[in-house]
Amino acid sequence: MGKGIALLCLAGGGAVCAASLGFFPADYLVFQAPRAVVFGAGAVFVLVGFMLLAGDHRASDSIGSIVLLTLAAMGGWVTFYAPEGTINRVFPFIPASVNDALGRLLFGLGAAACLGMAAWALRRLFR
């Protein structure tokens, strides 16, 4: 079961990376984020697939820290560089500016949490 999920992650992540690099026709795909961010999302799935296949704890710790740093980078992009209106309005009773600021704050907290977990994984790796 674990190898099947790993292969599914590798295939799906590879497809997303290929789409971000332009291997599929532009008529089929419309990206709301820059291609580098989409490539990062695909790379996360590929790395998770490799992490599931790795039997060694040192290898999985190093791949896990890379995955966490990539997730932190994507959360940081949403927090600081995403254009206005990227975060959709969910609650109708909250003004759009407050909703956008709250969403960016939560993505920033997620990025900070991923950075902290990556530091913990790297500390454990080099211990």
C-alpha positions in Angstrom: 0.0 0.0 0.0 2.8 2.4 0.9 4.6 1.9 -2.4 1.4 2.5 -4.3 0.8 5.8 -2.6 4.5 6.7 -3.2 4.2 5.9 -6.9 0.9 7.9 -7.1 2.7 10.9 -5.5 5.6 10.6 -7.9 3.3 10.4 -11.0 1.0 13.2 -9.9 3.8 15.5 -8.9 5.6 14.7 -12.1 2.5 15.7 -14.1 2.1 18.9 -12.2 5.8 19.7 -12.7 5.5 18.9 -16.4 2.4 21.1 -16.7 4.2 24.0 -15.1 7.1 23.6 -17.5 4.7 23.9 -20.4 4.7 20.3 -21.7 0.9 20.4 -21.9 -1.0 22.8 -24.3 -1.8 26.1 -22.8 -5.5 25.7 -23.8 -6.0 23.0 -21.2 -4.4 24.7 -18.2 -4.9 28.1 -16.6 -2.6 29.0 -13.7 -3.6 31.5 -11.0 -0.1 31.4 -9.5 3.3 31.8 -11.2 4.7 28.7 -12.8 7.5 28.5 -10.3 4.9 28.2 -7.4 3.1 25.5 -9.4 6.4 23.7 -10.0 7.1 23.9 -6.3 3.8 22.2 -5.5 4.5 19.4 -7.9 8.0 19.1 -6.5 6.5 18.7 -3.0 4.5 15.7 -4.2 7.6 14.2 -5.9 9.6 14.6 -2.8 6.9 13.1 -0.6 6.9 10.1 -3.0 10.6 9.7 -2.5 10.3 10.2 1.2 7.7 7.3 1.3 10.1 5.1 -0.6 13.1 5.9 1.6 13.5 3.3 4.3 16.3 5.2 6.1 15.4 7.7 8.8 18.2 10.1 7.8 17.1 10.2 4.2 13.4 10.7 5.2 14.5 13.5 7.6 16.4 15.3 5.0 13.7 15.0 2.3 11.1 16.0 4.9 13.0 19.2 5.8 13.2 20.0 2.1 9.4 19.4 1.7 8.8 21.7 4.7 11.0 24.4 3.4 9.2 24.3 0.0 5.8 24.5 1.7 7.1 27.5 3.7 8.2 29.2 0.5 4.8 28.7 -1.1 3.0 30.0 2.1 5.4 32.9 2.1 4.6 33.7 -1.5 0.9 33.8 -0.7 1.6 36.0 2.4 3.8 38.6 0.8 3.5 38.4 -3.0 0.1 37.1 -4.1 -2.0 39.7 -5.9 -5.1 41.1 -4.4 -8.1 38.8 -4.7 -6.0 35.6 -4.6 -7.7 34.5 -1.4 -11.3 34.1 -2.2 -14.0 35.6 0.0 -15.5 32.8 2.1 -17.6 34.6 4.7 -20.1 37.2 3.4 -20.3 39.1 6.7 -16.6 39.8 6.8 -15.3 42.7 4.5 -13.1 41.6 1.6 -10.1 43.6 3.0 -10.3 41.9 6.4 -10.8 38.5 4.7 -7.7 39.0 2.6 -5.6 40.2 5.5 -6.8 37.3 7.7 -6.0 34.8 5.0 -2.5 36.2 4.5 -1.9 36.1 8.2 -2.9 32.5 8.4 -0.7 31.5 5.5 2.1 33.4 7.1 1.6 31.5 10.4 1.6 28.3 8.4 4.9 29.3 6.7 6.4 30.1 10.1 5.3 26.7 11.5 6.8 24.9 8.5 10.1 26.8 9.0 10.1 25.7 12.7 9.4 22.1 11.8 12.1 22.1 9.1 14.6 23.5 11.7 13.6 20.7 14.1 14.1 18.1 11.4 17.5 19.5 10.4 18.5 19.6 14.1 17.5 16.0 14.4 19.3 15.1 11.2 22.6 16.6 12.3 22.5 15.4 15.8 
